[in-house]
Amino acid sequence: MKTRVLGRQPVGLLLSAPYAVFVAAVFAYPLGLAVWISFHKYIFTAPGVSVPRPFVGLDNYTAVLTDPAVRRSFLNILIFLLINVPLTVGLSLLLATALNAAIPFRTFFRVSFYVPYVTASVAVVGVWLFLFGSGGLVNQVLGGAAPDPSWLINGIWAMPSIAFYVTWKQLGFFILLYLAALQNVPKELYESAAVDGASRWRSFRSVTVPGVRPATTLVTLLAIITGANLFTEPYLLTNGGGPSGKSASPVLLMYQRGIEQGHPDIASAIGVLLVVAVLLIAGVQRLLERRQA
């Protein structure tokens, strides 16, 4: 009976228990509390103060779904993902393949791509503002071809600019994932392809891409989750989601509604909808990859 309850390896259960407790405390409990708050009229109070928090059913969700700003934020994040995810997957795989080859200064390039990822966002945002601000270097180079108004205050270009920035900043992390995956692709496959007369591009398509497919699944999923949690970049680059909410993200709205405006119930409803949306996107992506396998 003891073996059935604890499994065949009780030691493994014991070793995994601290992480299970961590996940329950840091992820499961906050998510459960957010779901509970989203169905109640909830306000913040001082410690020890008790106030009624009545059950309101789907009222918070109705308020969220009928709010144009919330709908716009979900559209913004969809635009962001449509730009960021393909760029992240494509560029990180191409650059990882190049960095995996015997090229001069390979170590230097590996470190260079990783530096923006480990650098504080506030510091890197300063560089991006220097490049894409109204009087920035990019506008000076483009001259009359630069958009007016400028990139980060332009209703059309604000979110794409943020997507390009996030892609550039996080590229180093995903390159490392692909570099690790490339080590597991047998070199014999490349040798066989070369013997058959395959070009480098053909080898890349027929050997590299299938060989790192599990890593591609992971990179895609992480890029979706990271993009859905976008907050720092629109908060810093576009002064909190401007212009007119064209670069606001659901997480940024959660902060504004829950912390700045004191409506944690509305913020929780936005958060629950965001989790559901991410799970649906990840599920569809997983289903498509299974069909292609």
Secondary structure, 3 states (H helix, E strand, C coil): CHHHHHCCCHHHHHHHHHHHHHHHHHHHHHHHHHHHHHCECCCCCCCCCCCCCCECCCHHHHHHHCCHHHHHHHHHHHHHHHHHHHHHHHHHHHHHHHHHCCCCCHHHHHHHHHHHHHCCHHHHHHHHHHHHCCCCHHHHHHHHHCCCCCHHHCCCCHHHHHHHHHHHHHHHHHHHHHHHHHCCCCHHHHHHHHHCCCCHHHHHHHHHHHHCHHHHHHHHHHHHHHHHCCCHHHHHHCCCCCCCCCCCCHHHHHHHHHHHCCCHHHHHHHHHHHHHHHHHHHHHHHHHHHHHC
